[in-house]
Amino acid sequence: MHGSFVNGTAWDHVADELRDRERLVEVVELHRGSLLADTAAVQAVIDSVGEPVVVCGWSYGGMVITGLVLGESSHLVYLCALMPAEGESAMELGIRYPGGIDALVGTDEAGDLVLGGPKLDEILWADAPADVAESARSLLRPQAMVSFMEAPPRVAWRHTPSTFVFGRDDLVYNRRLVDEMAARATTVIEWDTSHSPPLSRPDLVVDLLRSVEAG
């Protein structure tokens, strides 16, 4: 699951590499108007594929995967992602622990949230090659504010094994928030990356997802 303000294209390199290694990969397009709608779309794909699955959510995608109905045989991967507990929305977490993302967020005429500003590349994907950063900027789009105001309908990591990955140079989230969320995971991994390893270090993501076992 991709993050907020972008689309599934951000996963292209990782998905292609995994498919070349004979893995079944489904990249679900989000931005369906709310967190609950995004979660339902992902649940429908998982239900059609069947378990066990390895479900990976990047950034806002962590909010989505938290609300899934999964068995103990599946595995959750939080990739530089939010890992909320009961009743926690992305907005509530951001208010509790302000982060670098606050400098980028604005609203458009429709009242949706948008990202922009001179520090955008520095905060989101400072370690990505220039051409990748340019391509990533072209993916940016508005996202409905309600997506950040809703909490997941359930908390899947309470009963499904999870891996929490954070970037040492991630400027999006407050480090105190990262530490609080990491304490919830079964396994914690730290990488020398920015907030966006699917773009800057897809090789690390591919190796991780290949190594995580479901079942």
MIDOSE-1310 file (N, C-alpha, C; in nm, 2 decimals, decimal comma, always signed):
residues 215
mhgs	+0,08/-0,12/+0,00/+0,00/+0,00/+0,00/+0,09/+0,12/+0,00; +0,06/+0,21/-0,09/+0,14/+0,33/-0,10/+0,10/+0,43/+0,01; +0,17/+0,55/+0,01/+0,15/+0,65/+0,11/+0,05/+0,75/+0,06; +0,03/+0,85/+0,14/-0,06/+0,96/+0,11/+0,00/+1,05/+0,00
fvng	-0,09/+1,11/-0,07/-0,05/+1,21/-0,18/+0,01/+1,15/-0,30; +0,04/+1,02/-0,30/+0,10/+0,96/-0,42/+0,01/+0,84/-0,47; +0,05/+0,77/-0,57/-0,03/+0,65/-0,61/+0,06/+0,52/-0,62; +0,00/+0,42/-0,67/+0,07/+0,29/-0,67/+0,20/+0,28/-0,75
tawd	+0,21/+0,38/-0,84/+0,33/+0,39/-0,93/+0,46/+0,39/-0,84; +0,45/+0,44/-0,72/+0,57/+0,45/-0,63/+0,62/+0,31/-0,60; +0,54/+0,21/-0,62/+0,59/+0,07/-0,59/+0,64/+0,00/-0,71; +0,65/+0,06/-0,83/+0,67/-0,01/-0,95/+0,80/-0,09/-0,95
hvad	+0,91/-0,03/-0,90/+1,04/-0,11/-0,91/+1,03/-0,23/-0,81; +0,98/-0,21/-0,69/+0,97/-0,31/-0,59/+0,88/-0,43/-0,65; +0,77/-0,39/-0,70/+0,67/-0,49/-0,74/+0,73/-0,57/-0,86; +0,79/-0,50/-0,95/+0,85/-0,57/-1,07/+0,96/-0,67/-1,03
elrd	+1,04/-0,63/-0,93/+1,15/-0,72/-0,89/+1,09/-0,84/-0,82; +0,99/-0,82/-0,74/+0,93/-0,93/-0,67/+0,86/-1,03/-0,77; +0,79/-0,97/-0,87/+0,73/-1,06/-0,97/+0,83/-1,13/-1,05; +0,94/-1,07/-1,08/+1,05/-1,14/-1,15/+1,10/-1,26/-1,07
rerl	+1,08/-1,25/-0,94/+1,12/-1,36/-0,85/+1,00/-1,45/-0,81; +0,90/-1,45/-0,90/+0,79/-1,54/-0,89/+0,70/-1,52/-0,76; +0,70/-1,39/-0,72/+0,61/-1,36/-0,61/+0,48/-1,30/-0,67; +0,37/-1,34/-0,61/+0,24/-1,27/-0,64/+0,23/-1,14/-0,57
vevv	+0,22/-1,03/-0,65/+0,22/-0,90/-0,59/+0,09/-0,82/-0,64; +0,02/-0,76/-0,54/-0,09/-0,68/-0,57/-0,07/-0,54/-0,51; -0,07/-0,44/-0,60/-0,05/-0,30/-0,55/-0,19/-0,24/-0,56; -0,24/-0,20/-0,44/-0,38/-0,15/-0,43/-0,38/+0,00/-0,44
elhr	-0,45/+0,06/-0,53/-0,47/+0,20/-0,54/-0,56/+0,26/-0,43; -0,51/+0,35/-0,35/-0,59/+0,41/-0,24/-0,65/+0,54/-0,29; -0,67/+0,64/-0,20/-0,73/+0,76/-0,22/-0,88/+0,74/-0,27; -0,95/+0,67/-0,19/-1,09/+0,64/-0,22/-1,19/+0,72/-0,14
gsll	-1,14/+0,83/-0,08/-1,22/+0,92/-0,01/-1,21/+0,92/+0,14; -1,17/+0,81/+0,19/-1,16/+0,79/+0,34/-1,07/+0,68/+0,37; -1,02/+0,68/+0,50/-0,94/+0,56/+0,54/-1,02/+0,43/+0,54; -1,15/+0,44/+0,58/-1,23/+0,32/+0,58/-1,25/+0,27/+0,44
adta	-1,27/+0,35/+0,35/-1,29/+0,31/+0,21/-1,16/+0,25/+0,16; -1,04/+0,31/+0,19/-0,91/+0,25/+0,15/-0,89/+0,11/+0,21; -0,93/+0,10/+0,34/-0,91/-0,03/+0,40/-1,00/-0,13/+0,34; -1,12/-0,10/+0,31/-1,21/-0,19/+0,25/-1,16/-0,24/+0,11
avqa	-1,10/-0,15/+0,04/-1,05/-0,19/-0,09/-0,94/-0,29/-0,08; -0,85/-0,27/+0,02/-0,74/-0,36/+0,04/-0,79/-0,49/+0,09; -0,89/-0,49/+0,18/-0,95/-0,61/+0,23/-1,01/-0,70/+0,12; -1,07/-0,63/+0,03/-1,13/-0,71/-0,08/-1,03/-0,78/-0,17
vids	-0,91/-0,72/-0,19/-0,80/-0,78/-0,26/-0,75/-0,90/-0,18; -0,73/-0,88/-0,06/-0,67/-0,99/+0,03/-0,77/-1,11/+0,03; -0,90/-1,08/+0,04/-1,00/-1,18/+0,05/-1,00/-1,26/-0,08; -0,97/-1,19/-0,19/-0,98/-1,26/-0,33/-0,85/-1,35/-0,35
vgep	-0,74/-1,30/-0,29/-0,61/-1,38/-0,30/-0,61/-1,49/-0,20; -0,65/-1,47/-0,08/-0,65/-1,57/+0,02/-0,52/-1,56/+0,10; -0,53/-1,60/+0,23/-0,42/-1,60/+0,32/-0,34/-1,73/+0,31; -0,21/-1,73/+0,36/-0,14/-1,62/+0,42/-0,08/-1,52/+0,33
vvvc	-0,07/-1,39/+0,37/-0,01/-1,29/+0,29/+0,08/-1,20/+0,37; +0,18/-1,14/+0,30/+0,26/-1,04/+0,36/+0,20/-0,90/+0,31; +0,16/-0,82/+0,40/+0,10/-0,69/+0,37/+0,19/-0,58/+0,41; +0,23/-0,50/+0,31/+0,32/-0,39/+0,34/+0,26/-0,26/+0,32
gwsy	+0,26/-0,17/+0,42/+0,21/-0,04/+0,41/+0,32/+0,06/+0,43; +0,33/+0,16/+0,34/+0,43/+0,26/+0,35/+0,36/+0,39/+0,39; +0,42/+0,46/+0,49/+0,37/+0,59/+0,54/+0,22/+0,58/+0,58; +0,13/+0,65/+0,51/-0,01/+0,64/+0,54/-0,07/+0,50/+0,52
ggmv	+0,00/+0,42/+0,44/-0,04/+0,29/+0,41/-0,04/+0,20/+0,54; +0,04/+0,25/+0,64/+0,03/+0,18/+0,77/-0,10/+0,19/+0,84; -0,17/+0,31/+0,82/-0,30/+0,33/+0,88/-0,40/+0,23/+0,81; -0,38/+0,20/+0,68/-0,47/+0,12/+0,61/-0,45/-0,03/+0,65
itgl	-0,33/-0,08/+0,66/-0,31/-0,22/+0,69/-0,34/-0,25/+0,84; -0,34/-0,15/+0,92/-0,38/-0,17/+1,06/-0,53/-0,22/+1,07; -0,61/-0,17/+0,98/-0,75/-0,20/+0,99/-0,80/-0,33/+0,93; -0,70/-0,41/+0,88/-0,74/-0,53/+0,81/-0,78/-0,64/+0,90
vlge	-0,86/-0,74/+0,84/-0,89/-0,86/+0,91/-0,79/-0,97/+0,86; -0,69/-1,01/+0,94/-0,59/-1,10/+0,90/-0,58/-1,21/+1,00; -0,54/-1,33/+0,95/-0,51/-1,44/+1,04/-0,37/-1,43/+1,10; -0,34/-1,51/+1,20/-0,20/-1,51/+1,26/-0,10/-1,56/+1,16
sshl	-0,14/-1,63/+1,06/-0,04/-1,68/+0,96/+0,01/-1,57/+0,87; -0,05/-1,46/+0,86/-0,01/-1,35/+0,77/+0,10/-1,26/+0,85; +0,15/-1,16/+0,78/+0,25/-1,08/+0,84/+0,23/-0,93/+0,79; +0,24/-0,84/+0,88/+0,23/-0,70/+0,86/+0,37/-0,63/+0,85
vylc	+0,39/-0,55/+0,75/+0,52/-0,48/+0,74/+0,49/-0,33/+0,73; +0,53/-0,26/+0,83/+0,51/-0,11/+0,84/+0,64/-0,05/+0,80; +0,64/+0,01/+0,67/+0,76/+0,06/+0,61/+0,76/+0,22/+0,62; +0,84/+0,27/+0,72/+0,84/+0,41/+0,75/+0,69/+0,46/+0,76
almp	+0,61/+0,39/+0,83/+0,47/+0,40/+0,83/+0,41/+0,43/+0,97; +0,29/+0,48/+0,97/+0,22/+0,50/+1,09/+0,16/+0,36/+1,14; +0,17/+0,33/+1,27/+0,13/+0,21/+1,33/+0,04/+0,24/+1,44; -0,09/+0,28/+1,42/-0,18/+0,33/+1,52/-0,23/+0,22/+1,61
aege	-0,27/+0,27/+1,73/-0,34/+0,18/+1,83/-0,49/+0,22/+1,82; -0,57/+0,16/+1,91/-0,71/+0,19/+1,90/-0,74/+0,34/+1,91; -0,83/+0,38/+1,82/-0,88/+0,52/+1,83/-0,78/+0,63/+1,78; -0,66/+0,59/+1,73/-0,56/+0,69/+1,69/-0,58/+0,71/+1,54
same	-0,60/+0,84/+1,50/-0,60/+0,88/+1,36/-0,46/+0,94/+1,33; -0,44/+0,95/+1,20/-0,31/+1,01/+1,16/-0,31/+1,16/+1,21; -0,42/+1,23/+1,20/-0,42/+1,37/+1,25/-0,39/+1,37/+1,40; -0,45/+1,29/+1,48/-0,43/+1,29/+1,62/-0,28/+1,26/+1,65
lgir	-0,22/+1,16/+1,58/-0,08/+1,13/+1,61/+0,01/+1,25/+1,57; -0,03/+1,32/+1,46/+0,05/+1,43/+1,42/+0,04/+1,55/+1,51; -0,07/+1,57/+1,57/-0,09/+1,68/+1,67/-0,01/+1,64/+1,80; -0,02/+1,52/+1,84/+0,06/+1,48/+1,96/+0,21/+1,49/+1,94
ypgg	+0,25/+1,45/+1,82/+0,40/+1,46/+1,79/+0,42/+1,53/+1,66; +0,43/+1,66/+1,66/+0,45/+1,73/+1,53/+0,58/+1,69/+1,46; +0,57/+1,68/+1,33/+0,69/+1,63/+1,25/+0,72/+1,72/+1,14; +0,81/+1,68/+1,06/+0,86/+1,76/+0,94/+0,75/+1,78/+0,84
idal	+0,66/+1,68/+0,83/+0,55/+1,68/+0,73/+0,47/+1,81/+0,74; +0,46/+1,86/+0,86/+0,38/+1,98/+0,89/+0,42/+2,10/+0,80; +0,55/+2,11/+0,77/+0,59/+2,22/+0,69/+0,55/+2,21/+0,54; +0,50/+2,10/+0,50/+0,46/+2,07/+0,36/+0,32/+2,08/+0,33
vgtd	+0,23/+2,06/+0,43/+0,09/+2,04/+0,41/+0,02/+2,17/+0,40; -0,07/+2,17/+0,30/-0,16/+2,29/+0,28/-0,30/+2,23/+0,23; -0,39/+2,32/+0,19/-0,52/+2,28/+0,14/-0,54/+2,34/+0,01; -0,62/+2,28/-0,07/-0,66/+2,33/-0,20/-0,80/+2,39/-0,20
eagd	-0,85/+2,44/-0,31/-0,98/+2,51/-0,31/-1,09/+2,42/-0,27; -1,07/+2,29/-0,29/-1,18/+2,19/-0,25/-1,17/+2,15/-0,11; -1,07/+2,20/-0,04/-1,06/+2,16/+0,10/-0,98/+2,04/+0,13; -0,92/+1,98/+0,02/-0,84/+1,86/+0,03/-0,70/+1,90/+0,07
lvlg	-0,62/+1,81/+0,13/-0,49/+1,84/+0,17/-0,39/+1,82/+0,05; -0,29/+1,90/+0,04/-0,19/+1,89/-0,06/-0,05/+1,91/+0,00; +0,05/+1,86/-0,07/+0,19/+1,88/-0,03/+0,26/+1,98/-0,12; +0,35/+2,06/-0,07/+0,43/+2,15/-0,15/+0,53/+2,22/-0,07
gpkl	+0,61/+2,31/-0,13/+0,70/+2,39/-0,06/+0,85/+2,36/-0,10; +0,94/+2,45/-0,07/+1,08/+2,43/-0,11/+1,15/+2,32/-0,05; +1,10/+2,27/+0,07/+1,17/+2,16/+0,14/+1,11/+2,02/+0,11; +1,03/+2,02/+0,01/+0,95/+1,89/-0,01/+1,05/+1,77/-0,04
deil	+1,14/+1,79/-0,13/+1,24/+1,68/-0,16/+1,32/+1,65/-0,04; +1,37/+1,75/+0,03/+1,45/+1,73/+0,15/+1,38/+1,65/+0,26; +1,26/+1,67/+0,28/+1,18/+1,60/+0,39/+1,13/+1,47/+0,34; +1,09/+1,45/+0,22/+1,03/+1,33/+0,18/+1,12/+1,22/+0,13
wada	+1,22/+1,26/+0,04/+1,30/+1,16/-0,03/+1,44/+1,22/-0,06; +1,51/+1,27/+0,04/+1,64/+1,34/+0,02/+1,74/+1,25/-0,04; +1,73/+1,12/-0,02/+1,84/+1,03/-0,06/+1,80/+0,96/-0,20; +1,69/+1,00/-0,26/+1,65/+0,95/-0,39/+1,73/+1,02/-0,50
padv	+1,77/+0,95/-0,61/+1,83/+1,02/-0,72/+1,74/+1,13/-0,78; +1,81/+1,23/-0,84/+1,73/+1,34/-0,89/+1,62/+1,31/-0,98; +1,64/+1,21/-1,07/+1,53/+1,18/-1,17/+1,42/+1,11/-1,10; +1,45/+1,03/-0,99/+1,35/+0,96/-0,92/+1,26/+1,06/-0,84
aesa	+1,33/+1,16/-0,78/+1,27/+1,26/-0,70/+1,17/+1,34/-0,79; +1,22/+1,37/-0,91/+1,14/+1,45/-1,01/+1,01/+1,37/-1,04; +1,03/+1,24/-1,07/+0,92/+1,15/-1,10/+0,82/+1,14/-0,98; +0,87/+1,14/-0,86/+0,79/+1,13/-0,74/+0,71/+1,26/-0,73
rsll	+0,77/+1,37/-0,75/+0,69/+1,50/-0,74/+0,57/+1,50/-0,84; +0,59/+1,43/-0,96/+0,48/+1,43/-1,05/+0,37/+1,34/-1,01; +0,39/+1,26/-0,91/+0,28/+1,17/-0,86/+0,19/+1,24/-0,76; +0,24/+1,35/-0,71/+0,17/+1,41/-0,60/+0,03/+1,46/-0,64
rpqa	-0,07/+1,44/-0,55/-0,21/+1,47/-0,57/-0,27/+1,50/-0,44; -0,39/+1,57/-0,44/-0,46/+1,60/-0,32/-0,51/+1,47/-0,25; -0,54/+1,48/-0,12/-0,60/+1,37/-0,05/-0,71/+1,42/+0,04; -0,82/+1,35/+0,05/-0,93/+1,39/+0,13/-0,89/+1,40/+0,28
mvsf	-0,92/+1,51/+0,34/-0,89/+1,54/+0,48/-0,94/+1,43/+0,57; -1,06/+1,37/+0,54/-1,12/+1,28/+0,63/-1,03/+1,15/+0,64; -0,95/+1,12/+0,54/-0,86/+1,01/+0,55/-0,77/+1,02/+0,67; -0,73/+1,14/+0,71/-0,64/+1,16/+0,82/-0,72/+1,18/+0,95
meap	-0,85/+1,19/+0,95/-0,93/+1,21/+1,07/-0,99/+1,08/+1,12; -0,99/+0,97/+1,04/-1,05/+0,85/+1,09/-0,94/+0,76/+1,15; -0,98/+0,68/+1,24/-0,90/+0,57/+1,30/-0,94/+0,44/+1,24; -0,84/+0,35/+1,23/-0,87/+0,22/+1,18/-0,99/+0,15/+1,25
prva	-1,07/+0,07/+1,19/-1,18/+0,00/+1,25/-1,14/-0,11/+1,35; -1,01/-0,16/+1,33/-0,96/-0,26/+1,42/-0,81/-0,24/+1,42; -0,74/-0,32/+1,51/-0,59/-0,31/+1,52/-0,53/-0,44/+1,49; -0,49/-0,47/+1,37/-0,45/-0,60/+1,32/-0,32/-0,65/+1,39
wrht	-0,23/-0,55/+1,43/-0,10/-0,59/+1,49/-0,12/-0,65/+1,63; -0,24/-0,64/+1,68/-0,26/-0,70/+1,82/-0,25/-0,85/+1,81; -0,28/-0,91/+1,69/-0,28/-1,06/+1,69/-0,21/-1,11/+1,56; -0,15/-1,02/+1,48/-0,08/-1,07/+1,36/+0,07/-1,02/+1,37
pstf	+0,17/-1,10/+1,35/+0,31/-1,06/+1,36/+0,34/-0,94/+1,27; +0,43/-0,86/+1,31/+0,45/-0,73/+1,24/+0,60/-0,70/+1,24; +0,65/-0,64/+1,14/+0,78/-0,58/+1,13/+0,77/-0,43/+1,10; +0,84/-0,35/+1,19/+0,84/-0,21/+1,18/+0,97/-0,16/+1,13
vfgr	+0,98/-0,09/+1,01/+1,10/-0,04/+0,96/+1,10/+0,11/+0,96; +1,20/+0,17/+1,01/+1,21/+0,32/+1,01/+1,35/+0,36/+0,95; +1,34/+0,48/+0,89/+1,47/+0,53/+0,83/+1,54/+0,63/+0,93; +1,66/+0,61/+0,94/+1,74/+0,69/+1,03/+1,73/+0,84/+1,00
ddlv	+1,72/+0,87/+0,87/+1,71/+1,01/+0,83/+1,56/+1,05/+0,78; +1,47/+0,98/+0,84/+1,33/+1,01/+0,81/+1,29/+1,14/+0,88; +1,26/+1,25/+0,81/+1,22/+1,38/+0,86/+1,07/+1,40/+0,87; +0,99/+1,30/+0,82/+0,85/+1,32/+0,82/+0,79/+1,31/+0,96
ynrr	+0,83/+1,20/+1,03/+0,77/+1,18/+1,16/+0,86/+1,22/+1,27; +0,80/+1,26/+1,38/+0,87/+1,29/+1,51/+0,94/+1,16/+1,56; +1,06/+1,17/+1,60/+1,13/+1,05/+1,65/+1,06/+0,99/+1,77; +1,00/+1,07/+1,86/+0,93/+1,02/+1,97/+0,81/+0,93/+1,93
lvde	+0,74/+0,98/+1,82/+0,63/+0,90/+1,77/+0,69/+0,77/+1,71; +0,80/+0,77/+1,64/+0,86/+0,65/+1,58/+0,89/+0,55/+1,69; +0,95/+0,60/+1,80/+0,98/+0,51/+1,91/+0,86/+0,45/+1,97; +0,76/+0,53/+1,99/+0,63/+0,48/+2,05/+0,57/+0,37/+1,96
maar	+0,57/+0,39/+1,83/+0,51/+0,29/+1,74/+0,60/+0,17/+1,73; +0,73/+0,18/+1,73/+0,82/+0,07/+1,72/+0,80/-0,03/+1,83; +0,77/+0,02/+1,95/+0,75/-0,06/+2,07/+0,63/-0,16/+2,05; +0,55/-0,13/+1,95/+0,43/-0,21/+1,93/+0,46/-0,33/+1,84
attv	+0,57/-0,33/+1,77/+0,59/-0,43/+1,66/+0,66/-0,55/+1,72; +0,65/-0,66/+1,64/+0,71/-0,79/+1,68/+0,86/-0,77/+1,65; +0,90/-0,71/+1,54/+1,04/-0,70/+1,50/+1,06/-0,55/+1,45; +1,17/-0,49/+1,49/+1,20/-0,35/+1,45/+1,33/-0,35/+1,37
iewd	+1,34/-0,28/+1,26/+1,45/-0,27/+1,17/+1,48/-0,12/+1,14; +1,61/-0,08/+1,15/+1,64/+0,06/+1,12/+1,73/+0,06/+1,00; +1,70/+0,14/+0,90/+1,77/+0,16/+0,78/+1,83/+0,30/+0,77; +1,94/+0,31/+0,69/+2,00/+0,44/+0,67/+1,94/+0,50/+0,55
tshs	+1,81/+0,54/+0,57/+1,73/+0,60/+0,45/+1,65/+0,72/+0,50; +1,59/+0,78/+0,40/+1,49/+0,88/+0,43/+1,35/+0,82/+0,45; +1,25/+0,89/+0,44/+1,11/+0,84/+0,46/+1,07/+0,75/+0,34; +1,14/+0,75/+0,23/+1,09/+0,69/+0,11/+1,18/+0,58/+0,05
ppls	+1,20/+0,47/+0,13/+1,29/+0,36/+0,07/+1,23/+0,29/-0,06; +1,10/+0,29/-0,08/+1,05/+0,23/-0,21/+1,11/+0,31/-0,33; +1,14/+0,44/-0,31/+1,20/+0,52/-0,41/+1,35/+0,53/-0,41; +1,40/+0,54/-0,29/+1,55/+0,56/-0,28/+1,63/+0,43/-0,26
rpdl	+1,57/+0,33/-0,20/+1,64/+0,20/-0,18/+1,54/+0,08/-0,20; +1,49/+0,07/-0,32/+1,40/-0,04/-0,35/+1,46/-0,18/-0,33; +1,60/-0,19/-0,34/+1,66/-0,31/-0,32/+1,65/-0,36/-0,17; +1,65/-0,27/-0,08/+1,63/-0,31/+0,06/+1,49/-0,36/+0,08
vvdl	+1,39/-0,29/+0,02/+1,25/-0,33/+0,04/+1,23/-0,47/-0,02; +1,28/-0,49/-0,14/+1,27/-0,62/-0,21/+1,33/-0,73/-0,12; +1,45/-0,71/-0,07/+1,51/-0,81/+0,02/+1,43/-0,84/+0,14; +1,38/-0,73/+0,20/+1,30/-0,75/+0,32/+1,17/-0,83/+0,30
lrsv	+1,10/-0,79/+0,19/+0,97/-0,86/+0,17/+0,99/-1,00/+0,12; +1,11/-1,03/+0,06/+1,14/-1,17/+0,03/+1,17/-1,25/+0,15; +1,23/-1,19/+0,25/+1,27/-1,26/+0,37/+1,16/-1,28/+0,47; +1,06/-1,19/+0,47/+0,95/-1,21/+0,57/+0,86/-1,33/+0,53
eag	+0,84/-1,41/+0,62/+0,76/-1,53/+0,59/+0,62/-1,52/+0,64; +0,53/-1,56/+0,55/+0,39/-1,57/+0,59/+0,35/-1,72/+0,59; +0,28/-1,76/+0,69/+0,24/-1,90/+0,70/+0,31/-1,97/+0,81
